[in-house]
Structure formats: C-alpha cells, structure tokens
C-alpha cells in the first residue's frame, strides 16, 4: 500500500475540515442574512398598498425607504466597536433582537413622519450586522476560499428577494384580518423571525475554531493553526489598531466605490415591485411571483461567479464585469419598460445577475487590504459610507419618477451609477495586491500569496 505524502494528508484534512465548517455554519448565517434582507426590503412590497393608505408620494416613499441607511451609516462604526469588545456571536444576537422589534413596529406607521422615524430606527438597529458576519467568516475560512464562502453568504440577498417576493405578495391579501391591513401583517409576520433567531443565536453559533466541538481534534488543530498562521503573516509590518483603518486612504477609496455599487443594489431592490407592477395589470400576488424570477436566476449566477473568482484569483475583473453587466441591464430595462414586458423583465434579470455577483469579489478587496482592529474599523467605514448609496438611490429614483411620471429616468440613473463605478473600480484596484489572490492556494498553510484579513478580537 502506497503511503500518502504529508502535503496530501494536510490537503485532505483541510478539505474535510472546511467542508464540515461550511455545513455547520453557513446555513445559519445565510438564514440570518435572509431575514435581514427581507426586513429591510419588504417595504418595496408594502408600498404597493401602504402608500395609498397613509398618503405617500413616490418621492416620500423613496426618502423613507432610503432613510434606513442614514441610521445604518451613523451607527455602523460605533456598532462595530461593540462587536470588537463583546464578540461577533453576542453582538449579532443583540442586533437581531433590536432590529426585529423595529421591523414589526413598521406596522404602526400612519404617515410620512412616522414612516421616516421607524425606518431610521430600523437602520440604526441593524447597523453593524453585515461587517460582524464578515468578521465571523474570517475566523473560520482561509483567505483563498473566502470569495466562494462570501458568495454563499451573499446568496441570501437574491434568495431573500426570490422567496420573499411571493410571500410578501400573498401577505398583502390579509386585509381586514383582526382589523389590520395586509401591509401591516407583512411587517409583523416578517419581523418576528429576527427576534426569535436573536434569542437562539448565542446557542447556535460557535465563537472560534478552538471552541468547535463539532470538529475532530486533528481538524480543530489544523484550522486553528491555519488561521493563526494567516494572521501572523498578514500582521507583519502593518498597523492594525482601530484608528488606522479609519485613516487608511484605501478605506476612503473603497467606500466611494462601494457607494456606487450600493446605489444599484437598493435602487433596484426597493423599486423592483413598483417597476414590475407597471409592466401590466397584475395583482400583488402576481407581482410577487414575477419579481422572484430575476432574483432566482441571479442566485444561481452568484454562486457560479464567486467560484470562478476564487479559481482565477482576479477579484477586480470579476467585480468590474459584473457591474458593467448590471449597468447594461438597467439601461436596457429603462428603454424597454414601456415597450415590451418580457424584454424588460429579461433586462432586469441581467441587472440583478450583475449587481449581486459583484458584491462578493468587491468586498474581498477592502477586507484583504487591512488587518486586526484596523480591518474591523475599515470594513465598518466602507460599509457605512458605501451604504449611503442606499439612501441616495431610492430617493433619487422617487424624485425622477415624480418628475417624469415613469420609471425610465430612474433606471438610466442607476445604470450610470454602476457604469461609472465599474470603470473606477477597475482603474483603481487592477494593480493592487488585494484585487488578486494567487489561485490554487485554497486551504493551505504558510503560502506567501495568501492574504489574510483576520481580526484580532477579544471574546
């Protein structure tokens, strides 16, 4: 019997370990982000009947939908400080419970002012969730695998829209039950799961590989050693205190680029039900099932694109091409929305594929650029400033819609945002090491090409 050499033994051990980690952690993480994305975007469906009930114009809706991101941006960095102090597992549970409370409180809005206030508070409550999850993933997965894993996490966005759309459409049919409107039931039923998961999360998540009792001893030892070696390699010669991440020029640059990408994400997501409703005389239930089509196709493509990004190691090209695809889709939809419903929906599908497939390779770049507490602060700032695009884009689309009476100008605006961001991302990041990871370093130890973004966090 031929003996296996040590390198192959390590490789097999690594594959087995990471497979166990993925199977244990990713279903819960995807579920948590699924609920987060559902609660921040269900306002797009609620608008179909809520606007008339409480008297919202298109621009007022756009402002209220986007004001979520002002609260989110203002509290993002302080929230990440709390995550750094208390640990991701406990902080994620706190975030889930608080945002679940405000998500259900959306059922109480009765006019523009209360709509703005509760949306702002919902954003403030959810602040810090996304970077906390990013941090958590860096504790468990080597850098060379991270875009694939992040791509699985990002799948929650299109899947949430794909599954949430028909459910939201059906919930709008609950008018009159216990004296509540359908849109109120939508907020209540879709908000409660966040509270329940927040209570369960401390019991379902494991802080670190060294605490992973679901791994065998050799697997736990391999993963702990792998992540420690990546962190030690990355920390050499780099400042990694909290303020260093806020002052780093790369943080500002990636924040600006992420702003452009987020304009496309939420400009499309928060207005998609309205755009689809304008394609024909559909019931809210039919709108829900139609909206699910682009997101279902996008979810499949996100997984394929993330794996391809990991295989080639070229993050910047994959992120830029995805944004170009999205820009083309939105531009085409803008000119087809009043011409042919099927072609317009095809263009919107292309846009959704491009937008969601850009997220994982893009976020892999700033997360690789910094280390330690600097990475915690830097990612928080990128996410915080970038998500202001979630305020600007929905409001701008609402203003365009009120001014022109149709959806075309808003879609062209979103297309321009993504097209400019695609070019700027490619020009800025193409020669930077964080835009490229050497392929073939998956699950290896001590590779010079592996760029770890581990955070040094106290638990």
C-alpha positions, 0 to 999 in steps of 0.5 A: 500500500502506497503511503500518502505524502504529508502535503496530501494528508494536510490537503485532505484534512483541510478539505474535510475540515472546511467542508464540515465548517461550511455545513455547520455554519453557513446555513445559519448565517445565510438564514440570518442574512435572509431575514435581514434582507427581507426586513429591510426590503419588504417595504418595496412590497408594502408600498404597493398598498401602504402608500395609498393608505397613509398618503405617500408620494413616490418621492416620500416613499423613496426618502423613507425607504432610503432613510434606513441607511442614514441610521445604518451609516451613523451607527455602523462604526460605533456598532462595530466597536461593540462587536470588537469588545463583546464578540461577533456571536453576542453582538449579532444576537443583540442586533437581531433582537433590536432590529426585529422589534423595529421591523414589526413596529413598521406596522404602526406607521400612519404617515410620512413622519412616522414612516421616516422615524421607524425606518431610521430606527430600523437602520440604526438597529441593524447597523453593524450586522453585515461587517460582524458576519464578515468578521465571523467568516474570517475566523473560520475560512482561509483567505483563498476560499473566502470569495466562494464562502462570501458568495454563499453568504451573499446568496441570501440577498437574491434568495431573500428577494426570490422567496420573499417576493411571493410571500410578501405578495400573498401577505398583502391579501390579509386585509381586514384580518383582526382589523389590520391591513395586509401591509401591516401583517407583512411587517409583523409576520416578517419581523418576528423571525429576527427576534426569535433567531436573536434569542437562539443565536448565542446557542447556535453559533460557535465563537472560534475554531478552538471552541468547535466541538463539532470538529475532530481534534486533528481538524480543530488543530489544523484550522486553528493553526491555519488561521493563526498562521494567516494572521501572523503573516498578514500582521507583519509590518502593518498597523492594525489598531482601530484608528488606522483603518479609519485613516487608511486612504484605501478605506476612503477609496473603497467606500466611494466605490462601494457607494456606487455599487450600493446605489444599484443594489437598493435602487433596484431592490426597493423599486423592483415591485413598483417597476414590475407592477407597471409592466401590466395589470397584475395583482400583488400576488402576481407581482410577487411571483414575477419579481422572484424570477430575476432574483432566482436566476441571479442566485444561481449566477452568484454562486457560479461567479464567486467560484470562478473568482476564487479559481482565477484569483482576479477579484477586480475583473470579476467585480468590474464585469459584473457591474458593467453587466448590471449597468447594461441591464438597467439601461436596457430595462429603462428603454424597454419598460414601456415597450415590451414586458418580457424584454424588460423583465429579461433586462432586469434579470441581467441587472440583478445577475450583475449587481449581486455577483459583484458584491462578493469579489468587491468586498474581498478587496477592502477586507484583504487590504487591512488587518486586526482592529484596523480591518474591523474599523475599515470594513465598518467605514466602507460599509457605512459610507458605501451604504449611503448609496442606499439612501441616495438611490431610492430617493433619487429614483422617487424624485425622477419618477415624480418628475417624469411620471415613469420609471425610465429616468430612474433606471438610466440613473442607476445604470450610470451609477454602476457604469461609472463605478465599474470603470473606477473600480477597475482603474483603481484596484487592477494593480493592487495586491488585494484585487488578486489572490494567487489561485490554487492556494485554497486551504493551505498553510504558510503560502506567501500569496495568501492574504489574510484579513483576520481580526484580532478580537477579544471574546 
